[in-house]
Amino acid sequence: MGKIIYNLRLTLYTILLLLVSFFALLIGLVCTLIGKRLNTNYYVARTFYNVAGPLIGWKFEVEGEDYLWTLEGEGGGQAGKKGRSAVMVGNHQSMVDILYLGRIFPKHAAIMAKKSIKWIPGLGWWMMMSGTVFINRGNNKSAVASMTQAGDDMKRKRISLWIFPEGTRHMSAESDLLSFKKGAFYLAVQSGVPVVPVVCENYHRLFDGKTRFKRGTLKIKVLPPIPTTGLTAADVPALMEKTRDLMIQTLKEISQSSSNTSTPISGLASPAPLLAHQENRTSYFATSNSDEQAVENAVGEEEADQSGKTRKSVKGETQKTKDKSADKVDANIQHNEASDNSSTNSKDSGKTGNGKKDGNKKDNKKLSIAMISDFFLPVVGGVEGHIYSLSVEMMKRGHKVIVITHSHSNPNRAGMRYISPGLKVYYLPYLPISSNATLPNYLLFLPYFRHIMISEKINLIHGHGSLSSLAHESLFHKDLFNNENENQTIKGIFTDHSLFGFGDAVGVLTNKLLVGALRNADGIICVSNTGRENTVLRAQLDPSIVSVIPNALVAEDFTPDPSKADPNYITIVVISRLYYRKGIDLLIASCPHICKLFPKVKFIIGGDGPKMVELEQMREKFQLQDKVELLGKVNPGDVKSVLNRGQIYLNNSLTEAFGISIIEAASSGLFVVATKVGGVPEILPKDMIEFARADEEDVIRALTHAIHTIKSGKHDPWKSHERVKTMYSWEQVAERTELVYERAMQTPSKDTAERLSRYLALGPIYGPILCCIIAIEHYFYWFLEFWYPKDQIELVEDHWELNKFENVSWHRKFQIERRA
């Protein structure tokens, strides 16, 4: 009943918000016509509060409200008369914050918001009419220009600006705040206006975003303005920390504790790290909170913020493993909780351990496995390489493996093909629409899926990629066989290779599709512990069915060759897709500084993408043609030769679940510099990698440290290669994946009623929609049974033998050695 009430109240709140948003267009038009455009936000806010407040049952007790309306000193005045200028900052808990803003938002004030909100019907139109400052977080230059313009407007129009300094929502039972972004405080200092902190009580006891939406009264406290007169940019960190400390203290004073707090995800049973979390690296990482934050360009990096949310949840686990030595760290990746794997029926055995290396000596039932994903060869990438390498290793272990993906027009790939060393691939007649992914087509995929499953006698499917429609749909379709075909039961495993946020449009849509697809999955695999917690939250999963198995590489394909590096220079290598999320803006900002500081350092940048133009402009502007070499697209076979030309590898990604390129570089003997995001801290021991925050200054610091490390001769390329070789191998990955397969095969099948009830629990709208899709899917499946009975489908005869595989592998190895 509580869940039903929650959904009804949340639906009511959303409807009211949309209705008032459209009504706000009329308010904005009227205010503009009568010359009170700067008061549009005030009238709209009060309208929403007076309509939604009584219906939702929320009331507010406000203390210090006069500070929002009247200011003394320079830029001072009274809202509604001559106006006044200030930067108002408040804590951001959820979308219900709009209700408390409706209660206190003053006249002569505007808000700052993401540019993407501009295009939301109703809400976005009103915000454009009310003078909202929109920030393009994907473009630092645009963001800086918007902030500068906002500062000028504040002083000229004598208005105030409302900003959420946390940068994103933070819903927690604990009365705490996320780290602040510096944009609001730079704006205040630049404009010379005071900062007015506003604190709303922690309302987790009334609204938790999952099951609770109660009536109640909340406290809001407006703190005295904090002046910025005489401050400079150097004072911004101290100003930010002072404001945050005051707000946290006030938040704890006015908040009531929630009586129904749940265990945080980091407190649940979780696999051991890929590598034990690092010890405190240097005094640099042990500094105060003010030094721990990046020097933000206006509003910071949105994707790095979302990765930061995920990292926060593993803080407890990080503390537990702080004191482990480097040798023990290396051992964990090879024998991760090996003792727990003594029994595959144990709850934790398949999740976290490698088990003993008995290889093909195990007398396990051999499976017929279908790897399914939109992402596969001939396109080259991390997911594609993972599927291929894992498939080959599973074939080595005696399993039958096929791959199902979509067709390609260039190069032409359609129908059925074999790729070395005998892996069968079905290229179905679907073409991708964007980023190599296809559109969801639940029913159109079913005839192909049914035919392949029956003809190939598949009993386990393994989907890969959160953006793969084929992987998602296969997890829905596999249950049809569990009910209709007594001789064939198909289990479903899914591997998530990515990190996604919770607030952007792509994240919301992807998470909604993922939670439905994984609702009845028999096992989930993530490539890092950070990825695991991200997936558990996004897909609303039971953590006990989610395993952590890292990526790997063939270390023999990435060996050091110092002779190929230029002896007169220290070369920094970057191989990446040239996109914003890969941190190319950080590379563009830091590269000229490094070249100026170190004349004997040069860059080799491989990859292609929309940021190539900006890299070329940077090279021309600073006349770095002899210091920066742009290779363009790098073929997979050329990656090793490019890596061998350098001594340092730079990875600037703003979000990364694992980072296969990092271990390839380390295996090739390069010292690694990487942004500390996502699952990257789990990959290598601390003496093989230098971490940087996602800001220009810290990337320069980390590169400077790496350059001095190379100059001092402390980094041994061959030692690095040997360590990576012992840490990561596809044999270990296959062995651990096999444990997940075994556990999945022992999982009892769910009947139709149980599956529908699980789908129905996903919400009052999405749940019934999924149930309708499943019902139509069953009818279509029965039609296919009538139209093309399974006894008319020709079964594929298996002629594959392990010794043939070994012969093919030996022949390939011989050819490689011969060419070398």
TORTI-779340 format. One line per 4 residues: their letters; for each residue x, y, z negated of C-alpha. Coordinates in Angstrom, 1 decimal. Layout:
// TORTI-779340
a> X/Y/Z  ...
***
This chain:
// TORTI-779340
mgki> 0.0/0.0/0.0  2.8/2.4/-0.8  4.3/1.9/2.6  1.0/2.6/4.3
iynl> 0.5/5.8/2.2  4.0/6.9/3.1  3.4/6.4/6.8  0.1/8.2/6.7
rltl> 1.5/11.2/4.9  4.5/11.4/7.1  2.3/11.2/10.2  0.1/14.0/8.8
ytil> 3.2/16.2/8.1  4.6/15.6/11.6  1.2/16.5/13.2  0.9/19.7/11.1
lllv> 4.5/20.7/12.1  3.8/20.3/15.8  0.4/22.1/15.6  1.9/25.1/13.7
sffa> 4.9/25.1/16.2  2.5/25.7/19.1  0.5/28.2/17.1  3.8/29.9/16.4
llig> 4.0/30.9/20.1  0.9/33.1/19.6  2.4/34.5/16.4  5.7/35.3/18.2
lvct> 3.8/36.9/21.1  1.8/39.1/18.8  4.8/40.1/16.7  6.7/41.0/19.8
ligk> 3.9/43.2/21.1  3.5/45.1/17.9  7.3/45.6/17.4  7.8/43.1/14.6
rlnt> 9.7/40.4/16.4  12.2/40.1/13.6  9.5/39.1/11.2  8.2/36.2/13.4
nyyv> 10.0/33.6/11.3  8.5/34.9/8.1  4.9/34.7/9.4  5.3/31.3/10.9
artf> 7.0/30.0/7.8  4.2/31.2/5.5  1.6/29.8/7.9  3.1/26.4/7.8
ynva> 3.5/26.4/4.0  0.0/27.6/3.4  -1.4/24.9/5.8  0.8/21.9/5.0
gpli> 1.6/22.6/1.4  -1.9/22.0/0.0  -2.5/19.0/2.3  0.8/17.3/1.5
gwkf> 0.5/18.3/-2.2  3.9/20.1/-2.7  4.2/23.2/-4.8  7.4/25.2/-5.5
eveg> 8.6/27.2/-8.5  11.1/29.8/-7.3  13.7/31.6/-9.4  15.7/34.6/-8.2
edyl> 13.6/35.2/-5.1  14.4/38.9/-5.2  18.0/38.1/-4.0  16.5/37.1/-0.7
wtle> 14.6/40.4/-0.2  16.9/43.0/-1.7  20.6/43.5/-1.5  22.8/46.2/-3.1
gegg> 26.0/47.7/-1.7  27.3/47.7/1.9  24.8/46.3/4.4  22.2/46.3/1.6
gqag> 18.6/47.2/1.8  15.2/45.6/1.5  13.7/43.1/3.9  10.5/44.3/5.5
kkgr> 11.6/47.9/5.4  15.1/48.9/6.6  16.4/45.4/6.5  19.6/44.0/5.0
savm> 22.4/41.7/6.2  23.4/38.5/4.5  24.2/34.8/5.3  21.8/32.6/3.4
vgnh> 23.0/29.0/2.9  20.8/26.2/1.6  21.0/22.4/0.9  19.7/20.2/3.7
qsmv> 17.9/17.0/2.6  15.5/16.0/5.4  13.0/17.4/7.9  10.7/18.2/4.9
dily> 13.0/21.1/4.1  10.9/23.1/6.5  8.3/23.1/3.8  10.5/24.8/1.2
lgri> 11.7/27.2/3.9  8.1/28.1/4.5  7.7/29.1/0.9  10.8/31.3/0.6
fpkh> 11.9/32.5/4.1  12.1/36.3/4.0  11.4/39.0/6.6  14.2/40.3/8.8
aaim> 15.8/36.9/9.0  16.7/34.3/11.6  18.0/30.8/11.6  20.9/29.0/13.4
akks> 20.1/25.8/15.1  21.5/23.2/17.6  21.1/24.2/21.3  19.3/20.9/22.0
ikwi> 16.3/22.0/19.8  15.6/24.8/22.3  14.1/22.3/24.7  11.6/20.7/22.2
pglg> 8.1/21.8/23.4  6.4/24.2/21.0  9.1/24.3/18.4  11.9/25.3/20.8
wwmm> 9.8/27.9/22.6  8.8/29.6/19.3  12.5/29.6/18.1  13.6/31.3/21.3
msgt> 10.9/34.0/20.8  11.9/34.5/17.1  15.6/35.3/17.8  17.1/32.0/16.7
vfin> 20.8/31.7/17.2  21.5/28.5/19.2  24.9/26.8/19.0  26.3/24.5/21.6
rgnn> 28.2/22.1/19.5  29.6/20.3/22.5  31.4/23.5/23.6  33.7/25.2/21.1
ksav> 34.0/28.3/23.3  30.3/28.7/23.6  29.9/28.1/19.8  32.5/30.8/18.9
asmt> 30.8/33.2/21.3  27.4/32.6/19.7  28.8/33.1/16.2  30.5/36.3/17.2
qagd> 27.3/37.6/18.8  25.3/36.6/15.7  27.7/38.6/13.5  27.2/41.7/15.7
dmkr> 23.5/41.2/15.7  23.3/40.9/12.0  25.0/44.3/11.5  23.3/46.1/14.3
kris> 19.7/44.8/13.5  20.3/44.6/9.8  19.0/41.0/9.6  20.0/37.9/7.6
lwif> 20.9/34.5/9.0  19.9/31.1/7.4  22.4/28.3/7.8  22.6/24.8/6.4
pegt> 26.4/24.6/5.7  26.4/20.8/5.3  25.8/20.5/9.1  23.5/17.6/8.8
rhms> 20.8/16.1/6.6  21.8/14.4/3.3  19.1/12.3/1.6  20.3/10.7/-1.6
aesd> 19.1/9.8/-5.1  22.2/11.5/-6.4  22.2/15.2/-6.8  25.1/16.0/-4.6
llsf> 26.0/17.8/-1.4  28.1/16.8/1.6  31.2/18.7/2.4  30.5/22.1/3.8
kkga> 31.3/23.3/7.3  33.2/26.6/7.5  31.2/28.3/10.2  28.7/30.1/7.9
fyla> 31.5/31.4/5.7  33.7/32.6/8.7  30.6/34.4/9.9  30.0/36.1/6.5
vqsg> 33.7/37.2/6.2  33.9/38.3/9.8  30.7/40.4/9.4  31.6/41.6/5.8
vpvv> 28.2/40.5/4.5  27.5/38.6/1.3  26.6/34.9/1.0  23.3/34.1/-0.7
pvvc> 23.2/30.5/-2.0  19.7/28.8/-2.1  19.3/25.5/-3.9  16.2/23.3/-3.6
enyh> 15.7/20.6/-6.2  16.6/17.0/-5.1  13.2/15.7/-4.0  14.2/12.0/-3.6
rlfd> 11.8/11.2/-6.4  9.0/12.5/-4.2  10.2/11.7/-0.7  12.9/9.1/0.1
gktr> 12.5/8.8/3.9  11.5/5.1/3.7  8.6/4.2/1.4  7.9/7.2/-0.9
fkrg> 6.0/10.5/0.0  4.3/11.7/-3.2  2.7/14.9/-4.4  4.6/17.1/-6.9
tlki> 6.2/20.4/-7.9  9.8/21.3/-7.0  12.1/24.0/-8.2  14.0/26.4/-6.0
kvlp> 16.7/28.7/-7.3  18.3/31.6/-5.4  21.7/32.4/-6.8  23.2/35.9/-6.9
pipt> 24.9/37.1/-3.7  28.6/36.3/-3.4  30.3/39.4/-1.9  32.9/39.0/1.0
tglt> 34.2/42.6/1.1  37.9/42.6/1.6  38.2/38.9/2.3  40.0/37.5/5.3
aadv> 39.9/34.2/7.2  42.5/32.9/4.8  40.0/33.3/2.0  37.3/31.2/3.7
palm> 38.2/27.8/2.1  38.1/29.3/-1.4  34.8/31.1/-0.7  33.4/27.9/0.7
ektr> 34.4/25.8/-2.3  33.2/28.4/-4.7  29.8/28.4/-3.1  29.6/24.7/-3.0
dlmi> 30.6/24.3/-6.6  27.9/26.7/-7.7  25.3/25.0/-5.6  26.1/21.5/-6.9
qtlk> 26.1/22.8/-10.5  22.7/24.4/-9.9  21.3/21.3/-8.1  22.2/19.1/-11.0
eisq> 20.6/21.6/-13.4  17.2/21.8/-11.7  16.9/18.3/-10.3  15.0/15.5/-12.0
sssn> 16.4/12.0/-11.7  14.6/9.5/-9.5  13.1/6.6/-11.4  13.4/4.3/-8.4
tstp> 16.9/4.5/-7.1  18.1/1.8/-4.9  21.5/0.2/-4.6  23.6/2.1/-2.0
isgl> 24.7/0.0/1.0  28.3/0.2/-0.2  27.3/-1.6/-3.3  25.8/-4.6/-1.5
aspa> 27.8/-7.7/-0.6  30.1/-6.7/2.2  32.9/-8.4/4.1  36.5/-7.7/3.2
plla> 38.1/-5.0/5.3  39.8/-5.8/8.6  42.8/-4.3/6.8  42.7/-3.3/3.2
hqen> 42.0/0.4/2.9  45.1/2.5/2.8  46.7/3.8/-0.3  46.9/7.6/-0.7
rtsy> 49.1/8.4/2.2  50.9/11.6/1.1  50.3/14.5/-1.1  48.6/16.1/2.0
fats> 45.7/13.7/1.6  45.5/14.1/-2.1  44.9/17.9/-2.0  41.9/19.7/-3.3
nsde> 38.6/19.6/-1.5  39.3/23.0/0.2  42.3/21.6/2.0  40.5/18.3/2.8
qave> 38.1/20.0/5.3  39.0/20.8/8.9  39.4/24.4/10.0  36.2/24.3/12.0
navg> 35.7/26.2/15.2  32.4/27.9/14.3  30.2/24.9/13.6  32.5/21.9/13.8
eeea> 32.2/18.6/15.6  28.8/17.0/15.4  29.8/13.5/16.2  32.6/13.6/13.7
dqsg> 30.1/14.7/11.1  27.9/11.7/11.9  30.9/9.3/11.6  31.7/11.0/8.3
ktrk> 28.2/10.1/7.0  29.0/6.5/7.7  32.5/6.7/6.2  31.0/8.1/2.9
svkg> 29.1/4.9/2.3  32.3/2.8/2.2  33.9/5.0/-0.4  33.4/2.6/-3.2
etqk> 35.0/-0.2/-1.3  37.9/2.0/-0.3  38.6/2.7/-4.0  38.6/-1.0/-4.8
tkdk> 41.3/-1.7/-2.3  43.6/1.4/-2.8  46.4/-0.3/-4.6  47.0/-3.2/-2.2
sadk> 50.5/-3.4/-0.8  51.3/-3.3/2.9  52.2/-6.9/3.0  48.9/-7.9/1.5
vdan> 47.2/-5.6/4.0  48.8/-7.6/6.9  47.8/-10.9/5.3  44.2/-9.9/5.0
iqhn> 43.7/-9.6/8.8  45.0/-13.1/9.3  43.4/-15.0/6.4  40.4/-12.8/5.4
easd> 38.9/-14.5/2.5  39.9/-17.9/3.8  38.9/-19.6/0.7  35.2/-18.6/1.2
nsst> 35.1/-20.6/4.4  35.5/-24.0/2.8  31.8/-24.5/3.3  29.9/-23.1/6.3
nskd> 26.7/-23.4/4.3  28.0/-20.8/1.8  26.3/-17.5/2.1  29.5/-15.5/2.6
sgkt> 31.6/-18.1/4.5  30.7/-17.0/8.0  30.7/-13.3/7.2  34.1/-12.5/6.1
gngk> 36.6/-15.3/6.5  38.7/-16.8/9.2  38.7/-20.3/7.7  41.5/-22.7/8.2
kdgn> 43.0/-23.0/11.6  41.9/-26.4/12.7  41.1/-25.2/16.2  39.7/-27.8/18.5
kkdn> 40.2/-30.5/15.9  36.8/-29.6/14.4  34.2/-32.2/15.2  31.5/-29.5/15.7
kkls> 28.6/-29.7/18.2  29.6/-28.0/21.4  27.3/-25.2/22.5  26.0/-23.8/25.7
iami> 26.4/-20.1/25.3  25.2/-17.2/27.4  27.0/-13.9/26.9  24.5/-11.2/28.0
sdff> 25.2/-7.5/28.4  25.0/-4.6/30.9  28.7/-4.1/30.4  31.0/-6.5/32.1
lpvv> 33.6/-6.8/34.9  34.4/-5.4/37.4  33.9/-2.3/35.2  36.7/-2.1/32.7
ggve> 36.3/-1.1/29.1  36.4/-2.3/25.5  33.1/-4.2/25.5  33.8/-5.7/28.9
ghiy> 37.2/-7.0/27.9  35.8/-8.3/24.6  33.2/-10.4/26.4  35.6/-11.8/28.9
slsv> 38.3/-12.7/26.3  35.9/-14.2/23.8  34.3/-16.3/26.6  37.6/-17.7/27.7
emmk> 38.5/-18.6/24.1  35.2/-20.3/23.5  35.8/-22.3/26.7  39.1/-23.3/25.2
rghk> 37.3/-24.6/22.2  35.1/-26.9/24.4  32.0/-24.8/24.6  30.1/-24.1/27.8
vivi> 30.0/-20.3/28.5  28.3/-18.2/31.1  27.8/-14.4/31.4  24.6/-12.6/32.5
thsh> 24.9/-9.0/33.6  23.6/-6.7/36.3  24.8/-6.3/39.9  27.2/-3.7/41.2
snpn> 27.2/-1.9/44.5  30.8/-0.7/44.5  32.6/-3.1/44.4  29.9/-5.4/45.6
ragm> 28.9/-7.9/42.9  25.6/-9.8/43.3  24.4/-13.3/42.8  26.5/-16.0/41.0
ryis> 30.3/-15.8/40.9  33.2/-17.5/39.2  36.1/-15.6/37.8  39.4/-17.0/36.5
pglk> 39.8/-19.4/34.8  36.3/-20.7/35.8  33.9/-18.4/34.0  30.5/-18.4/35.7
vyyl> 28.9/-14.9/36.0  25.3/-14.2/37.0  25.0/-10.7/38.5  21.2/-10.0/38.5
pylp> 19.7/-7.6/41.0  19.4/-4.6/38.7  21.4/-1.4/39.3  22.5/0.8/36.4
issn> 21.0/4.3/36.0  23.6/5.9/33.7  26.8/4.9/31.9  26.6/1.5/33.5
atlp> 23.3/0.7/31.6  20.0/-0.4/33.1  16.5/0.7/32.3  14.5/-1.4/29.9
nyll> 12.4/-3.9/31.9  10.9/-6.4/29.5  8.9/-8.4/32.0  11.0/-8.2/35.1
flpy> 14.0/-9.8/33.3  12.0/-12.7/32.0  11.8/-14.8/35.2  15.5/-14.7/35.7
frhi> 16.2/-15.3/32.0  13.8/-18.3/31.9  15.3/-19.9/35.0  18.9/-19.5/33.8
mise> 18.2/-20.7/30.2  16.5/-23.9/31.5  18.9/-24.7/34.4  22.0/-24.0/32.3
kinl> 20.6/-25.7/29.2  21.5/-22.7/27.0  21.0/-23.1/23.3  22.6/-19.8/22.1
ihgh> 22.7/-16.3/23.5  25.1/-13.6/22.5  24.2/-10.0/23.4  26.7/-7.2/23.4
gsls> 26.2/-3.4/23.2  23.7/-1.2/21.6  22.9/0.5/24.9  22.5/-2.8/26.8
slah> 18.9/-3.3/27.8  19.6/-6.9/29.0  21.1/-7.7/25.5  18.1/-6.3/23.7
eslf> 15.5/-8.0/25.9  17.2/-11.4/25.7  16.7/-11.3/21.9  13.0/-10.8/22.5
hkdl> 12.8/-13.5/25.1  14.7/-16.2/23.3  11.9/-16.9/20.8  9.6/-18.0/23.6
fnne> 11.6/-21.2/24.0  11.5/-21.9/20.3  7.7/-22.2/20.4  7.0/-23.5/23.9
nenq> 9.8/-25.9/24.6  10.4/-28.6/22.0  13.5/-29.9/23.7  15.3/-26.5/23.8
tikg> 15.8/-24.1/21.0  17.7/-20.9/21.6  19.3/-18.9/18.9  20.3/-15.2/19.2
iftd> 23.5/-13.4/18.1  24.2/-9.7/18.7  27.5/-7.8/18.6  27.4/-4.0/18.0
hslf> 30.5/-2.3/19.4  29.6/1.3/18.7  28.7/3.9/16.1  25.6/6.1/16.5
gfgd> 24.2/8.9/14.5  20.7/9.4/13.1  19.8/12.9/14.2  20.5/13.3/17.9
avgv> 18.1/12.3/20.7  20.3/9.4/22.0  20.8/8.1/18.4  17.1/8.2/17.5
ltnk> 16.0/6.4/20.7  18.8/3.8/20.6  18.2/3.1/16.9  14.5/2.6/17.5
llvg> 15.1/0.1/20.3  17.8/-1.6/18.2  15.7/-2.1/15.1  13.1/-4.0/17.2
alrn> 15.6/-6.1/19.1  17.4/-7.2/16.0  14.3/-7.8/13.9  14.4/-11.6/14.6
adgi> 18.1/-12.0/15.5  19.8/-15.0/13.9  23.2/-13.3/13.3  24.8/-9.9/13.8
icvs> 28.5/-9.1/14.4  30.2/-5.8/14.0  33.8/-4.9/14.9  34.6/-3.0/11.7
ntgr> 33.2/-2.5/8.2  32.3/1.1/9.0  30.4/-0.3/12.1  28.7/-2.8/9.9
entv> 27.3/-0.3/7.5  26.3/2.0/10.4  24.4/-0.9/12.1  22.8/-2.1/8.8
lraq> 21.4/1.4/8.3  20.4/2.0/11.9  18.7/-1.3/12.5  17.3/-1.8/8.9
ldps> 19.0/-5.1/8.5  19.7/-7.5/5.7  23.4/-7.0/5.1  23.8/-10.8/4.4
ivsv> 23.3/-11.7/8.1  25.9/-9.1/9.4  29.4/-10.3/9.9  32.6/-8.3/10.6
ipna> 34.9/-9.7/13.3  37.4/-7.3/14.8  38.5/-6.9/18.4  41.8/-8.4/19.5
lvae> 44.3/-8.4/22.3  46.7/-10.7/24.1  49.9/-9.4/22.5  52.1/-11.0/25.3
dftp> 50.4/-8.6/27.8  51.6/-5.5/25.7  55.3/-5.8/24.9  57.7/-3.0/24.2
dpsk> 60.2/-1.9/26.9  62.1/1.2/25.6  64.2/1.3/28.7  61.3/2.7/30.7
adpn> 61.0/5.8/28.4  62.8/9.0/29.3  65.8/9.1/27.0  65.9/12.9/27.1
yiti> 62.4/13.4/25.8  59.9/12.1/23.2  56.8/11.2/25.2  53.3/11.3/23.9
vvis> 50.9/9.1/25.8  47.1/9.5/26.0  45.0/7.0/27.8  41.3/7.8/27.5
rlyy> 38.1/8.6/29.2  38.1/12.4/29.4  34.9/13.1/27.6  34.0/15.4/24.7
rkgi> 33.4/12.5/22.3  36.9/11.2/23.0  38.3/14.4/21.4  39.8/15.9/24.6
dlli> 39.1/19.4/23.3  41.5/18.7/20.4  44.1/17.5/22.9  43.7/20.7/25.0
ascp> 44.0/22.9/21.9  47.0/21.1/20.3  49.1/20.3/23.4  50.5/23.8/24.1
hick> 51.5/24.2/20.5  53.4/21.0/20.4  55.2/21.8/23.6  56.1/25.2/22.2
lfpk> 57.3/23.8/18.9  59.3/20.9/20.5  60.9/21.7/23.8  62.0/18.1/24.2
vkfi> 58.5/16.6/24.0  56.2/16.0/26.9  52.7/14.5/27.4  51.5/11.7/29.8
iggd> 47.7/11.8/30.0  45.9/9.0/31.8  42.1/8.8/32.4  39.4/10.6/34.3
gpkm> 36.2/12.4/33.4  34.6/15.9/33.2  37.4/17.3/30.9  40.0/16.8/33.6
vele> 39.3/20.3/34.9  39.9/21.9/31.5  43.2/19.9/31.2  44.4/21.2/34.5
qmre> 43.4/24.8/33.5  45.4/24.4/30.3  48.4/23.1/32.1  48.3/26.1/34.6
kfql> 47.6/28.7/31.9  50.6/27.7/29.7  52.8/26.7/32.7  53.3/23.2/31.4
qdkv> 53.6/21.4/34.8  57.0/19.9/33.7  55.7/18.9/30.3  52.2/17.5/31.0
ellg> 51.7/14.8/33.5  48.1/14.0/34.5  47.8/10.5/36.0  44.0/10.4/36.6
kvnp> 42.4/7.0/36.5  44.7/4.2/35.2  44.0/0.7/36.5  44.0/-2.0/33.8
gdvk> 47.1/-3.6/35.2  49.0/-0.4/34.9  48.2/0.4/31.2  51.2/-1.5/29.9
svln> 53.6/0.3/32.2  52.2/3.7/31.2  52.4/2.9/27.5  56.0/1.8/27.9
rgqi> 56.9/5.3/29.1  56.2/6.8/25.7  57.1/6.6/22.0  53.9/8.0/20.5
ylnn> 50.3/7.3/21.3  47.6/9.9/20.6  43.9/9.0/20.0  41.7/12.0/19.4
slte> 38.3/10.3/19.3  35.5/12.0/17.4  33.7/8.6/16.8  35.2/5.2/17.2
afgi> 33.9/1.8/15.9  37.3/0.1/16.4  39.7/1.5/19.0  41.2/-1.4/21.1
siie> 43.5/1.1/22.8  45.2/1.8/19.4  46.3/-1.8/18.9  47.4/-2.1/22.5
aass> 49.6/0.9/22.0  51.0/-0.4/18.7  51.7/-3.8/20.3  53.6/-1.9/23.1
glfv> 55.8/-0.4/20.3  54.4/3.1/20.1  53.8/5.0/16.9  50.2/5.9/16.7
vatk> 48.5/9.2/15.8  44.7/9.0/15.5  41.8/10.9/14.1  40.5/9.4/10.9
vggv> 37.0/8.6/12.1  34.7/5.5/12.1  36.5/2.2/11.9  40.0/3.5/12.9
peil> 41.4/3.5/9.3  40.8/-0.3/9.2  42.9/-1.1/12.2  46.6/-0.7/11.3
pkdm> 48.8/-0.5/8.1  49.7/3.1/7.0  53.3/2.9/8.1  52.3/2.2/11.8
iefa> 49.8/5.1/12.1  49.5/8.7/11.1  45.9/9.9/10.6  44.6/13.4/11.4
rade> 41.3/15.1/10.7  39.2/16.2/13.7  40.6/19.7/13.9  43.4/21.3/15.9
edvi> 45.7/22.2/13.0  45.8/18.7/11.5  46.4/17.0/14.9  49.4/19.3/15.3
ralt> 50.6/18.3/11.8  50.2/14.6/12.5  52.0/14.8/15.8  54.8/16.8/14.1
haih> 55.2/14.0/11.6  55.2/11.4/14.3  57.9/13.2/16.3  60.1/13.4/13.2
tiks> 59.5/9.7/12.6  60.7/8.8/16.1  63.7/11.2/15.9  64.8/9.6/12.6
gkhd> 64.7/6.1/14.1  62.4/4.8/11.3  59.9/3.3/13.8  61.0/-0.1/15.3
pwks> 59.0/-0.9/18.5  59.7/-4.7/18.4  58.8/-4.9/14.7  55.5/-3.1/15.5
herv> 54.8/-5.6/18.3  55.4/-8.6/16.1  53.2/-7.3/13.3  50.3/-6.7/15.7
ktmy> 50.8/-10.1/17.2  50.3/-11.7/13.8  47.3/-9.4/13.0  45.2/-9.8/16.1
sweq> 44.6/-12.7/18.4  41.5/-13.9/20.3  42.0/-17.4/18.9  41.2/-16.0/15.4
vaer> 38.3/-14.0/16.7  36.8/-17.1/18.5  37.3/-19.2/15.3  35.4/-16.7/13.2
telv> 32.7/-16.2/15.8  32.2/-19.9/15.9  31.4/-19.9/12.2  28.7/-17.3/12.9
yera> 27.3/-19.5/15.7  27.2/-22.5/13.4  25.3/-20.7/10.8  22.9/-19.3/13.4
mqtp> 22.2/-22.8/14.7  21.3/-24.0/11.2  18.8/-21.1/10.7  15.2/-22.2/10.8
skdt> 13.2/-20.9/13.8  10.4/-18.4/13.0  6.9/-19.1/14.3  4.9/-16.5/16.3
aerl> 2.9/-15.3/13.3  6.1/-14.6/11.2  7.8/-12.8/14.1  4.7/-10.6/14.7
sryl> 4.5/-9.8/11.1  8.1/-8.7/11.1  7.5/-6.5/14.1  4.4/-5.0/12.6
algp> 6.3/-3.9/9.5  8.4/-1.5/11.7  5.8/1.2/11.4  2.2/2.1/12.2
iygp> 3.1/3.1/15.8  6.2/1.2/16.9  5.1/-2.0/15.2  1.8/-2.4/17.0
ilcc> 3.5/-1.4/20.3  6.0/-4.2/19.9  3.3/-6.7/19.0  1.5/-5.8/22.2
iiai> 4.7/-6.2/24.3  5.3/-9.6/22.7  1.7/-10.7/23.4  2.0/-9.7/27.1
ehyf> 5.3/-11.4/27.2  3.8/-14.7/26.0  1.0/-14.5/28.6  3.6/-13.8/31.4
ywfl> 5.7/-16.7/30.2  2.7/-19.0/30.3  2.0/-17.8/33.8  5.6/-18.6/34.8
efwy> 5.1/-22.1/33.3  2.1/-22.5/35.5  3.6/-21.0/38.7  7.1/-22.6/38.4
pkdq> 7.0/-25.5/35.9  10.3/-26.2/34.2  10.4/-29.7/35.5  10.8/-28.3/39.0
ielv> 13.9/-26.2/37.9  17.1/-28.0/39.0  19.4/-28.5/36.1  23.1/-27.5/36.4
edhw> 25.4/-30.5/36.0  28.4/-29.8/33.8  31.7/-30.9/35.4  33.9/-28.7/33.3
elnk> 36.6/-30.4/31.2  39.1/-28.9/28.8  42.1/-30.4/30.5  41.1/-28.6/33.7
fenv> 41.0/-25.4/31.8  44.5/-26.0/30.4  45.7/-26.7/34.0  44.3/-23.4/35.2
swhr> 45.7/-21.5/32.2  49.1/-23.0/32.7  49.1/-22.2/36.4  48.2/-18.6/35.7
kfqi> 50.9/-18.3/33.0  53.4/-19.7/35.4  52.4/-17.2/38.1  52.8/-14.3/35.6
erra> 56.2/-15.4/34.5  57.3/-15.9/38.1  56.2/-12.3/39.0  58.0/-11.0/35.9
***
